[in-house]
Amino acid sequence: MNKFLVTLILLAFSSAALAANEDPGSHLENLTQITSLIRWSGVIFSFVVLLAAWLLLRFVSKMVDGISSQFVQYRMVLQKLQSFFQFFVYMTAGIVVFMMSFRINEQILTLIGGTLAVSVGFAMKDLAASFIAGLTVMIDRPFQVGDRVTFEGHYGDIVTIGLRSVRMRTLTDDIITIPNNKFLSEVTISGNYGELDMQCVIPFYVGMDQDINLARDLIQEAASSSRYIHLPKPVVVLVNQSMADNYLAIKLTCKAYVVDTVYEKLFETDITLRVMKEFKKHGINPPEIAVRSHVNNGNS
C-alpha cells in the first residue's frame, strides 16, 4: 500500500514533467503545483494507517491458523473468509491513505483516471484474448466436458470449459487451470471425444522362442472377459518384433475399449494381472535376455 502511494506521487511528477516546456520556470511551476496537491501531514499519518492494517492482518492470520488447527473441518471456509477480509483491508487502507495524502481536485482526478485506464487496458488485454479463445474452443470443440485429454504433458478429464480458462482433473485428483488462449497454439489429444468408452493400449513382451499364437489368444481372451470391457467394439492384439537393449523380443499390443474412462487404469490392471497369470500357467516367459540380466544384477 505504501508502494501505491509512492506510485501515485511518481506518476504525478512524471505527468507534470511531460507536460512542461523546456523553460526551467515552467518546470518549477509544475513542481509547485504537484507538491501543492500533497498533504504532508496526511502522508506521515498514512504510515500509522499502514502499520495498523499490517498488524490487523497479522492478528487475523494467526487467529485463523489457530482455529483451523483445532477445527480442521472449517479450515477451507476460514481461509476463504480470510482472503475476502484481506482484500477488504487492502482496499480500505489504500483509499484512506489516498484521501489523507492528497487534496482531491480536477488535476488529481485526471491523473487517477489516466492511471486506471492504463491499468485496466493491460488487464483487459489478456482477459479479452482468453475470452475470444474460449468462444473459439466452444465453437470449434477440440474437446468436450468429460473428455479424457492430454495437453502439455498433463493427462486427465475436462471438468469445466469457461470463458477464461479450462479446468482439468488429473488422474492424481489434481485440478489444473489452463487459460483458453493456450489451446489455440498447442496440440490437444482427446481420448474419447464425447463418448464414455475409450481405447486402451497395453503392451506385453515375450521371448522370441515362445508360442506367439498362444500368447496372442491368451491376451485376447483376458481382455474380452474383463468386467470393464466395452464389447461392442473389437479387441485387437497386434504382434511385432521389438528391439530392446540391442536384443529382439516379441511385442504383443492389446487394443481394447474400456466401458467408461473412469475405469481406464482399473481396466489396464485387470488385463495385466489376467495375462500374467495365464502366461505363468502356460509357461510363456518374457524375453530371455531380460531375465538373465535381472538374475546377473541380483547376483552382483
N, C-alpha and C positions, 0 to 999 in steps of 0.2 A: 504493500500500500504506500510506503514511503517512495517506492520506485514510481508509482503512479503520479505522485506529487512532483517529483523531480522531472518526470517526462513532460508533464504539462508546462512546467517552467521553461524547459529546454525548447519545447515547441513554440512557446510564446516568443522567446528570444530569436528563434530561427525564422519565424514568420515576419518578425519585425526587421530582421537583417535582410531578408529577401525583398521586402517592400521598400527598403530605404534606397536613396540615391547614393552616389559616390561622395556627396558632400558630408564631411565629418559632423557638421551641425545637425544634419538630418539623422545620423546615427545616434547622436546624443539625445535628440528629441524623442526618437522611438524608444530608446532605452529608458528614458524617463517615464514614458507612457506605460511601458510594460511593468516597471517597478512600482508604479502607482496602483496597479491592479492587485498587488500582493499585500495581504495583511501580515506583517511580520510577527505581530503578537500571536496571531492565529497559527502561523507556521510553527512557532515554538510550542504552543499548546497542542498542536496536532501530534507531536511526539508522545504526549501523555495519552492521547486517544489510542494511538497505535500500540503503545505498551499495554494499556488496559485490554484492548482487543486480543492481543497475543496471550496475556495471562488468562483471559476468559476461555480462549480456545484450548490452552494447555489444561485448564481445570476440567473442561468438558471431556477432553480426550482421556484423561486419567480416570474420570468417573465412568465413562463408557467402558473402558478396559476392565475396570474393577467389577462392574455389574455383569459384563459379558463373561468373565471368568467364573462368576457364581451362578449365573443363569444362562447356560450355553444356548438354550432354545430361543432366546431373544437376541442373540448376538447379531444376526443379519439385520433385524429390524432397527436395532440401536445404531448400527453403523450407517444405515441409510438415513436415519434421522440426524445423525451427526453430520453427514455430508451436506444435507439441506441447511442445517443450522450454521455450519461453517461458511457456506456460500452467503447466507443472510448476513452474517457478521462482517464478511469481507465487503459486501456491497454497502452496508450501513456505515461502516467505518470510513470507506472511501468517499462516500457522499458527504459525511460530516467533516472530514479533513478538507475536502474541496471547498465546502461552504465557509469554513473558518479561515482558509488560507487565501481566498481570492474575493475581490469585490466584483459581484456579478453585474456586468453591463453588456452592451451590444457587442463590444470587441471580444470579450471573453467567450460569449455565447457563439460568436462566429468561429473562434478558434476551436471550441469543443465540437461544433458541428462538422468542421473540416476533418478533425481527428477521428470522429466517429464514422464519417463517411468513408475515409480511407480504410479504417479497421474493418468495417462491415463489408467493404468491397473485397478485401483479401479473404475474409472468411467465407463470403458467398461464392467466391470463385471455385473453391474445392467442393462446396456443397452443391453448386449448380452442376458441376461435372459429374458428381455421384448421382444426382437426381436424373440427369439425362441418361446416364449409363443404366440406372435402374429401370427406366422406361424401355430402354433397348433390350435389357435382359428379359423383361416381361413380355415384350412383343416377339423377339427372336426365339426365346425359350431354349437356350442351350441346355438347361436342366429345369427340374420342377421340384417343388417342395416334396420331400420324402425320397428323392433320388439319392443313391449312394455314389458319391462323386470323389474324384481325385483332382486336386488343384494345388499346384506349387508344393508338392510333397506331402500335403495333408489329405487324409482319406476319411470320409465319414458321410453322414446323412445331412441333407439340407433341411434345416429346421424352419427358417423363415426367409422370405425374399422381401426386403423393404425398399423404400425409395432411396435410401442412402447406403445400405450395406446388406450383406447376406450373412446369415449365421449358420454355421456348420457344427454338428455334434460328432466328434471323432469316436473311434471305437474304444478309446480310453475314457470316454464320457467327458471330454473337454469341449467347451463351447468356443469356437473360433469366429471372430467377426472380421469379414473381408469387405472392404469398400467396393462398391459396384463397378467403379471405373477400372478395377484390376481385371475384370472379366473381359474387357474389350481388347486387351492386348496379350492375354495369356491363354494357354490351351487348357480346356476343361474336359475331363473324361467322365461321362455318366455311365454307370454300370447297368442300370435298369431302365432309365428314361421313362419314368411314369408307371412302370409295371412293378408288381410285387416280386415276381421271380427274377432271378439274375444268374448268369452263368458263372460258375466257379471253376478254376483251373488248378488241378492238383497233380504235381509231378511225382513219379516213382522211378527208382533206379534199380536195375537188376544186372547181374553179371552176363557176359556175352555167351556163356555156356549153359544158361538156364533155359527152361521151357518157356519161351516167349508167348506162345499161343495160350498156354495155361495161365500165365501171369495176366495176360490181357483179359481173359474170360473172368478171372477172379476179381479183377478191378471193376469190370463192368457189372458183375453180379453184386458186389459190395455197394456200389453206388446206386444201383437200381432198387435195392432193398432197404435203403436208408429211410428213416422216418421223415427226413427233411427234403426228400427228392420231389421235384416237380415233373411228374411222369409224362404229361402231355408233350414235353419237349424231349428230344433224344439224348441218350447218354453215349458219348463218343470217347473212345480210347485210341489215341494216336501213338504210333511206335516209331522211334528213330534212334540212330546212334548219337551218342553224346560224348564229347571229348572233355575229360576232367583230369587235371594234373598230368597231361600227356598220355593218358590211358583211355581206352574206349570202354564205354558202358552202354547199356540199353536203357533209354529213357521212355517210359510209358506215361503219357499225359492224359489224365482223366478230365473230360469236359462235361460237366453236368449242371443242371439248373436247380438251385435251391428254391423252395416254395415261397420263401419270404426272405428279404435281405437281412432281416433281424437275426436269422439263424445261419448266416454265412459261415462264421467261424465254428459253430457247433456242427454244421454240415461237413466242413473240411475235417474236423477232428473225428467225427463218426466214421467217415470213409477211411481215413488213415488208420484208425485202430482196427477196423474190419479187415482191411487189406493186409496189414502187418500180421494179424492173427492167421489169416488164410495162407500167407506166404510161409510162415513158420510151420504150419500144419502140413503143407505140401512140399516142404524142403526147397523153396525158392529163395536163393541167397542174394544179397546185394553184391556189387562189383567186388571181385576177389582182391584186387589191389587195395581198395579202401579198407577191407577187413585186415589185411596184412599190415598196412600202415598203422592201423589202430592198435594192433597187437604189439608191433615193434615199439610204438611210443609208450605203451604201458609197461613193457619190459625195461625200457631205458629209464 
